[in-house]
Amino acid sequence: MFRAAIPGLMIALVFFAATALAHHSFVGNYDSAKLVTLKGTVTKVRYGNPHIFFSVDVPGKGIWRVEAESISKTKAKGLTKEHLKRGTSVTVTGWPAKNGGPALGLQSITVPGGKTIKIRGTAR
C-alpha cells in the first residue's frame, strides 16, 4: 500500500516546493544592492494576493511593473486600494529586476499629498 502512495506523494512534494519557490522569489528577482526611484502615473493595478502588482508609466523610461506585499501587509503599513487608482501620480522606490527589465520590488511609495509609505525594509 505504501508503494502505491509514493508517486502521489512525489507529485505533491514537487508541487508544493515549486509553489513555495514561486512565492518566495522576491530576492531572486530583484537586485538588493541597488535602489531606484521612479516618478510616474499608475496605469494598471492587480490588487490581489499573494502580492499586489501595479504598473507605473515613467516619462522617458516606459512602463514599469511594481511588486508590493500582500493586501494585508500593505494595508497594515498604510497603503490602500485608494492610493493605487489608475491615473494617480506616484513616486516609487525599490529594487530593480536582476534581469534588467522594467520591474521593481517596492520598498516605498509616495502618494498624492506627499505621504511616503514604507513597504519593505530589505529585498529579502
Rosetta constraint file for C-alpha pairs under 8 A:
AtomPair CA 1 CA 5 HARMONIC 6.77 0.50
AtomPair CA 2 CA 6 HARMONIC 6.61 0.50
AtomPair CA 3 CA 7 HARMONIC 7.97 0.50
AtomPair CA 4 CA 8 HARMONIC 7.96 0.50
AtomPair CA 5 CA 9 HARMONIC 6.20 0.50
AtomPair CA 6 CA 10 HARMONIC 6.13 0.50
AtomPair CA 7 CA 11 HARMONIC 6.26 0.50
AtomPair CA 8 CA 12 HARMONIC 6.23 0.50
AtomPair CA 9 CA 13 HARMONIC 6.13 0.50
AtomPair CA 10 CA 14 HARMONIC 6.23 0.50
AtomPair CA 11 CA 15 HARMONIC 6.15 0.50
AtomPair CA 12 CA 16 HARMONIC 6.12 0.50
AtomPair CA 13 CA 17 HARMONIC 5.98 0.50
AtomPair CA 14 CA 18 HARMONIC 6.07 0.50
AtomPair CA 15 CA 19 HARMONIC 6.17 0.50
AtomPair CA 16 CA 20 HARMONIC 6.09 0.50
AtomPair CA 17 CA 21 HARMONIC 6.20 0.50
AtomPair CA 18 CA 22 HARMONIC 6.07 0.50
AtomPair CA 19 CA 23 HARMONIC 6.18 0.50
AtomPair CA 20 CA 24 HARMONIC 6.02 0.50
AtomPair CA 21 CA 25 HARMONIC 5.78 0.50
AtomPair CA 23 CA 50 HARMONIC 7.38 0.50
AtomPair CA 25 CA 29 HARMONIC 6.14 0.50
AtomPair CA 26 CA 30 HARMONIC 6.25 0.50
AtomPair CA 26 CA 105 HARMONIC 7.35 0.50
AtomPair CA 26 CA 123 HARMONIC 6.91 0.50
AtomPair CA 26 CA 124 HARMONIC 6.73 0.50
AtomPair CA 27 CA 31 HARMONIC 7.21 0.50
AtomPair CA 27 CA 32 HARMONIC 7.00 0.50
AtomPair CA 27 CA 123 HARMONIC 5.60 0.50
AtomPair CA 27 CA 124 HARMONIC 5.17 0.50
AtomPair CA 28 CA 98 HARMONIC 7.83 0.50
AtomPair CA 29 CA 97 HARMONIC 5.71 0.50
AtomPair CA 29 CA 98 HARMONIC 5.71 0.50
AtomPair CA 29 CA 99 HARMONIC 7.63 0.50
AtomPair CA 30 CA 95 HARMONIC 5.57 0.50
AtomPair CA 30 CA 96 HARMONIC 5.44 0.50
AtomPair CA 30 CA 97 HARMONIC 4.35 0.50
AtomPair CA 30 CA 98 HARMONIC 5.02 0.50
AtomPair CA 30 CA 104 HARMONIC 7.09 0.50
AtomPair CA 30 CA 105 HARMONIC 6.28 0.50
AtomPair CA 30 CA 123 HARMONIC 7.13 0.50
AtomPair CA 31 CA 95 HARMONIC 5.58 0.50
AtomPair CA 31 CA 96 HARMONIC 5.72 0.50
AtomPair CA 31 CA 97 HARMONIC 6.04 0.50
AtomPair CA 31 CA 98 HARMONIC 5.16 0.50
AtomPair CA 31 CA 123 HARMONIC 7.68 0.50
AtomPair CA 32 CA 95 HARMONIC 5.94 0.50
AtomPair CA 32 CA 122 HARMONIC 7.39 0.50
AtomPair CA 32 CA 123 HARMONIC 5.28 0.50
AtomPair CA 32 CA 124 HARMONIC 7.84 0.50
AtomPair CA 33 CA 95 HARMONIC 7.79 0.50
AtomPair CA 34 CA 95 HARMONIC 5.83 0.50
AtomPair CA 34 CA 96 HARMONIC 6.94 0.50
AtomPair CA 35 CA 93 HARMONIC 6.68 0.50
AtomPair CA 35 CA 94 HARMONIC 5.27 0.50
AtomPair CA 35 CA 95 HARMONIC 4.87 0.50
AtomPair CA 35 CA 96 HARMONIC 6.85 0.50
AtomPair CA 36 CA 93 HARMONIC 5.49 0.50
AtomPair CA 36 CA 94 HARMONIC 5.48 0.50
AtomPair CA 36 CA 95 HARMONIC 6.12 0.50
AtomPair CA 36 CA 96 HARMONIC 6.51 0.50
AtomPair CA 37 CA 91 HARMONIC 6.89 0.50
AtomPair CA 37 CA 92 HARMONIC 5.60 0.50
AtomPair CA 37 CA 93 HARMONIC 4.23 0.50
AtomPair CA 37 CA 94 HARMONIC 6.64 0.50
AtomPair CA 38 CA 58 HARMONIC 6.70 0.50
AtomPair CA 38 CA 91 HARMONIC 5.55 0.50
AtomPair CA 38 CA 92 HARMONIC 5.34 0.50
AtomPair CA 38 CA 93 HARMONIC 6.41 0.50
AtomPair CA 39 CA 58 HARMONIC 5.94 0.50
AtomPair CA 39 CA 59 HARMONIC 7.92 0.50
AtomPair CA 39 CA 89 HARMONIC 7.45 0.50
AtomPair CA 39 CA 90 HARMONIC 5.87 0.50
AtomPair CA 39 CA 91 HARMONIC 4.30 0.50
AtomPair CA 39 CA 92 HARMONIC 6.47 0.50
AtomPair CA 40 CA 56 HARMONIC 5.66 0.50
AtomPair CA 40 CA 57 HARMONIC 5.23 0.50
AtomPair CA 40 CA 58 HARMONIC 4.40 0.50
AtomPair CA 40 CA 59 HARMONIC 6.66 0.50
AtomPair CA 40 CA 89 HARMONIC 5.64 0.50
AtomPair CA 40 CA 90 HARMONIC 5.69 0.50
AtomPair CA 40 CA 91 HARMONIC 6.44 0.50
AtomPair CA 41 CA 56 HARMONIC 5.17 0.50
AtomPair CA 41 CA 57 HARMONIC 5.17 0.50
AtomPair CA 41 CA 58 HARMONIC 6.81 0.50
AtomPair CA 41 CA 86 HARMONIC 7.51 0.50
AtomPair CA 41 CA 87 HARMONIC 5.59 0.50
AtomPair CA 41 CA 88 HARMONIC 5.46 0.50
AtomPair CA 41 CA 89 HARMONIC 4.44 0.50
AtomPair CA 41 CA 90 HARMONIC 6.07 0.50
AtomPair CA 42 CA 54 HARMONIC 7.03 0.50
AtomPair CA 42 CA 55 HARMONIC 5.70 0.50
AtomPair CA 42 CA 56 HARMONIC 4.46 0.50
AtomPair CA 42 CA 57 HARMONIC 6.41 0.50
AtomPair CA 42 CA 84 HARMONIC 6.75 0.50
AtomPair CA 42 CA 85 HARMONIC 6.76 0.50
AtomPair CA 42 CA 86 HARMONIC 5.00 0.50
AtomPair CA 42 CA 87 HARMONIC 5.31 0.50
AtomPair CA 42 CA 88 HARMONIC 5.39 0.50
AtomPair CA 42 CA 89 HARMONIC 6.44 0.50
AtomPair CA 42 CA 90 HARMONIC 7.10 0.50
AtomPair CA 43 CA 54 HARMONIC 7.47 0.50
AtomPair CA 43 CA 55 HARMONIC 5.49 0.50
AtomPair CA 43 CA 56 HARMONIC 5.72 0.50
AtomPair CA 43 CA 57 HARMONIC 6.46 0.50
AtomPair CA 43 CA 86 HARMONIC 4.99 0.50
AtomPair CA 43 CA 87 HARMONIC 6.15 0.50
AtomPair CA 44 CA 54 HARMONIC 5.43 0.50
AtomPair CA 44 CA 55 HARMONIC 5.10 0.50
AtomPair CA 44 CA 56 HARMONIC 7.49 0.50
AtomPair CA 44 CA 86 HARMONIC 6.06 0.50
AtomPair CA 45 CA 52 HARMONIC 7.68 0.50
AtomPair CA 45 CA 53 HARMONIC 6.00 0.50
AtomPair CA 45 CA 54 HARMONIC 4.19 0.50
AtomPair CA 45 CA 55 HARMONIC 6.49 0.50
AtomPair CA 45 CA 84 HARMONIC 6.97 0.50
AtomPair CA 45 CA 85 HARMONIC 7.45 0.50
AtomPair CA 45 CA 86 HARMONIC 7.33 0.50
AtomPair CA 46 CA 52 HARMONIC 5.88 0.50
AtomPair CA 46 CA 53 HARMONIC 5.14 0.50
AtomPair CA 46 CA 54 HARMONIC 5.95 0.50
AtomPair CA 47 CA 51 HARMONIC 7.78 0.50
AtomPair CA 47 CA 52 HARMONIC 4.94 0.50
AtomPair CA 47 CA 53 HARMONIC 6.57 0.50
AtomPair CA 47 CA 54 HARMONIC 7.81 0.50
AtomPair CA 47 CA 71 HARMONIC 7.26 0.50
AtomPair CA 47 CA 81 HARMONIC 7.21 0.50
AtomPair CA 48 CA 52 HARMONIC 5.37 0.50
AtomPair CA 48 CA 53 HARMONIC 7.87 0.50
AtomPair CA 48 CA 70 HARMONIC 7.22 0.50
AtomPair CA 48 CA 71 HARMONIC 6.49 0.50
AtomPair CA 49 CA 70 HARMONIC 5.41 0.50
AtomPair CA 49 CA 71 HARMONIC 6.36 0.50
AtomPair CA 50 CA 69 HARMONIC 7.52 0.50
AtomPair CA 50 CA 70 HARMONIC 5.32 0.50
AtomPair CA 50 CA 71 HARMONIC 7.81 0.50
AtomPair CA 51 CA 67 HARMONIC 6.74 0.50
AtomPair CA 51 CA 68 HARMONIC 5.85 0.50
AtomPair CA 51 CA 69 HARMONIC 4.85 0.50
AtomPair CA 51 CA 70 HARMONIC 4.25 0.50
AtomPair CA 51 CA 71 HARMONIC 6.87 0.50
AtomPair CA 52 CA 67 HARMONIC 6.04 0.50
AtomPair CA 52 CA 68 HARMONIC 5.17 0.50
AtomPair CA 52 CA 69 HARMONIC 6.00 0.50
AtomPair CA 52 CA 70 HARMONIC 5.86 0.50
AtomPair CA 52 CA 71 HARMONIC 6.56 0.50
AtomPair CA 53 CA 65 HARMONIC 6.92 0.50
AtomPair CA 53 CA 66 HARMONIC 5.56 0.50
AtomPair CA 53 CA 67 HARMONIC 4.68 0.50
AtomPair CA 53 CA 68 HARMONIC 6.16 0.50
AtomPair CA 54 CA 65 HARMONIC 5.88 0.50
AtomPair CA 54 CA 66 HARMONIC 5.27 0.50
AtomPair CA 54 CA 67 HARMONIC 6.79 0.50
AtomPair CA 54 CA 84 HARMONIC 7.75 0.50
AtomPair CA 55 CA 63 HARMONIC 6.34 0.50
AtomPair CA 55 CA 64 HARMONIC 5.42 0.50
AtomPair CA 55 CA 65 HARMONIC 4.49 0.50
AtomPair CA 55 CA 66 HARMONIC 5.86 0.50
AtomPair CA 56 CA 63 HARMONIC 5.46 0.50
AtomPair CA 56 CA 64 HARMONIC 5.21 0.50
AtomPair CA 56 CA 65 HARMONIC 6.59 0.50
AtomPair CA 56 CA 66 HARMONIC 7.38 0.50
AtomPair CA 57 CA 61 HARMONIC 7.79 0.50
AtomPair CA 57 CA 62 HARMONIC 5.66 0.50
AtomPair CA 57 CA 63 HARMONIC 4.25 0.50
AtomPair CA 57 CA 64 HARMONIC 6.37 0.50
AtomPair CA 58 CA 62 HARMONIC 5.29 0.50
AtomPair CA 58 CA 63 HARMONIC 5.93 0.50
AtomPair CA 58 CA 64 HARMONIC 7.16 0.50
AtomPair CA 62 CA 102 HARMONIC 7.82 0.50
AtomPair CA 63 CA 102 HARMONIC 6.94 0.50
AtomPair CA 64 CA 102 HARMONIC 4.73 0.50
AtomPair CA 64 CA 103 HARMONIC 5.25 0.50
AtomPair CA 64 CA 104 HARMONIC 7.10 0.50
AtomPair CA 65 CA 102 HARMONIC 6.35 0.50
AtomPair CA 65 CA 103 HARMONIC 4.60 0.50
AtomPair CA 65 CA 104 HARMONIC 6.25 0.50
AtomPair CA 66 CA 103 HARMONIC 5.76 0.50
AtomPair CA 66 CA 104 HARMONIC 4.79 0.50
AtomPair CA 66 CA 105 HARMONIC 5.91 0.50
AtomPair CA 66 CA 106 HARMONIC 6.22 0.50
AtomPair CA 67 CA 103 HARMONIC 7.79 0.50
AtomPair CA 67 CA 104 HARMONIC 6.28 0.50
AtomPair CA 67 CA 105 HARMONIC 4.99 0.50
AtomPair CA 67 CA 106 HARMONIC 5.71 0.50
AtomPair CA 68 CA 74 HARMONIC 7.49 0.50
AtomPair CA 68 CA 105 HARMONIC 6.47 0.50
AtomPair CA 68 CA 106 HARMONIC 5.17 0.50
AtomPair CA 68 CA 107 HARMONIC 7.88 0.50
AtomPair CA 68 CA 119 HARMONIC 7.24 0.50
AtomPair CA 69 CA 73 HARMONIC 6.06 0.50
AtomPair CA 69 CA 74 HARMONIC 5.86 0.50
AtomPair CA 69 CA 119 HARMONIC 7.18 0.50
AtomPair CA 70 CA 74 HARMONIC 6.14 0.50
AtomPair CA 71 CA 75 HARMONIC 5.94 0.50
AtomPair CA 72 CA 76 HARMONIC 6.09 0.50
AtomPair CA 73 CA 77 HARMONIC 6.38 0.50
AtomPair CA 74 CA 78 HARMONIC 6.29 0.50
AtomPair CA 74 CA 79 HARMONIC 5.13 0.50
AtomPair CA 74 CA 80 HARMONIC 6.94 0.50
AtomPair CA 74 CA 119 HARMONIC 6.46 0.50
AtomPair CA 75 CA 79 HARMONIC 4.98 0.50
AtomPair CA 75 CA 80 HARMONIC 5.33 0.50
AtomPair CA 77 CA 117 HARMONIC 6.90 0.50
AtomPair CA 77 CA 118 HARMONIC 7.09 0.50
AtomPair CA 77 CA 119 HARMONIC 6.56 0.50
AtomPair CA 78 CA 117 HARMONIC 6.48 0.50
AtomPair CA 79 CA 83 HARMONIC 6.49 0.50
AtomPair CA 79 CA 117 HARMONIC 6.66 0.50
AtomPair CA 80 CA 84 HARMONIC 7.16 0.50
AtomPair CA 81 CA 85 HARMONIC 6.91 0.50
AtomPair CA 83 CA 88 HARMONIC 7.45 0.50
AtomPair CA 83 CA 111 HARMONIC 6.52 0.50
AtomPair CA 84 CA 88 HARMONIC 6.69 0.50
AtomPair CA 88 CA 111 HARMONIC 7.93 0.50
AtomPair CA 88 CA 112 HARMONIC 7.53 0.50
AtomPair CA 89 CA 111 HARMONIC 6.94 0.50
AtomPair CA 89 CA 112 HARMONIC 6.61 0.50
AtomPair CA 90 CA 109 HARMONIC 6.77 0.50
AtomPair CA 90 CA 110 HARMONIC 5.64 0.50
AtomPair CA 90 CA 111 HARMONIC 5.08 0.50
AtomPair CA 90 CA 112 HARMONIC 6.78 0.50
AtomPair CA 91 CA 109 HARMONIC 5.63 0.50
AtomPair CA 91 CA 110 HARMONIC 5.00 0.50
AtomPair CA 91 CA 111 HARMONIC 6.88 0.50
AtomPair CA 92 CA 106 HARMONIC 6.88 0.50
AtomPair CA 92 CA 107 HARMONIC 7.62 0.50
AtomPair CA 92 CA 108 HARMONIC 5.90 0.50
AtomPair CA 92 CA 109 HARMONIC 4.46 0.50
AtomPair CA 92 CA 110 HARMONIC 6.41 0.50
AtomPair CA 93 CA 106 HARMONIC 6.15 0.50
AtomPair CA 93 CA 107 HARMONIC 5.58 0.50
AtomPair CA 93 CA 108 HARMONIC 5.27 0.50
AtomPair CA 93 CA 109 HARMONIC 6.31 0.50
AtomPair CA 94 CA 104 HARMONIC 5.74 0.50
AtomPair CA 94 CA 105 HARMONIC 5.22 0.50
AtomPair CA 94 CA 106 HARMONIC 4.49 0.50
AtomPair CA 94 CA 107 HARMONIC 4.50 0.50
AtomPair CA 94 CA 108 HARMONIC 6.67 0.50
AtomPair CA 95 CA 104 HARMONIC 5.39 0.50
AtomPair CA 95 CA 105 HARMONIC 5.02 0.50
AtomPair CA 95 CA 106 HARMONIC 6.76 0.50
AtomPair CA 95 CA 107 HARMONIC 7.25 0.50
AtomPair CA 95 CA 123 HARMONIC 6.98 0.50
AtomPair CA 96 CA 100 HARMONIC 7.23 0.50
AtomPair CA 96 CA 101 HARMONIC 7.89 0.50
AtomPair CA 96 CA 102 HARMONIC 7.49 0.50
AtomPair CA 96 CA 103 HARMONIC 5.92 0.50
AtomPair CA 96 CA 104 HARMONIC 4.58 0.50
AtomPair CA 96 CA 105 HARMONIC 6.46 0.50
AtomPair CA 97 CA 101 HARMONIC 5.89 0.50
AtomPair CA 97 CA 102 HARMONIC 6.97 0.50
AtomPair CA 97 CA 103 HARMONIC 5.25 0.50
AtomPair CA 97 CA 104 HARMONIC 5.83 0.50
AtomPair CA 97 CA 105 HARMONIC 7.43 0.50
AtomPair CA 105 CA 123 HARMONIC 7.39 0.50
AtomPair CA 106 CA 119 HARMONIC 6.76 0.50
AtomPair CA 106 CA 120 HARMONIC 7.02 0.50
AtomPair CA 107 CA 118 HARMONIC 6.07 0.50
AtomPair CA 107 CA 119 HARMONIC 5.22 0.50
AtomPair CA 107 CA 120 HARMONIC 4.73 0.50
AtomPair CA 107 CA 121 HARMONIC 6.58 0.50
AtomPair CA 107 CA 122 HARMONIC 7.42 0.50
AtomPair CA 107 CA 123 HARMONIC 7.83 0.50
AtomPair CA 108 CA 116 HARMONIC 6.73 0.50
AtomPair CA 108 CA 117 HARMONIC 5.45 0.50
AtomPair CA 108 CA 118 HARMONIC 4.22 0.50
AtomPair CA 108 CA 119 HARMONIC 5.23 0.50
AtomPair CA 108 CA 120 HARMONIC 6.96 0.50
AtomPair CA 109 CA 116 HARMONIC 5.53 0.50
AtomPair CA 109 CA 117 HARMONIC 5.35 0.50
AtomPair CA 109 CA 118 HARMONIC 6.63 0.50
AtomPair CA 109 CA 119 HARMONIC 7.70 0.50
AtomPair CA 110 CA 114 HARMONIC 6.00 0.50
AtomPair CA 110 CA 115 HARMONIC 5.44 0.50
AtomPair CA 110 CA 116 HARMONIC 4.09 0.50
AtomPair CA 110 CA 117 HARMONIC 6.25 0.50
AtomPair CA 111 CA 115 HARMONIC 5.56 0.50
AtomPair CA 111 CA 116 HARMONIC 6.46 0.50
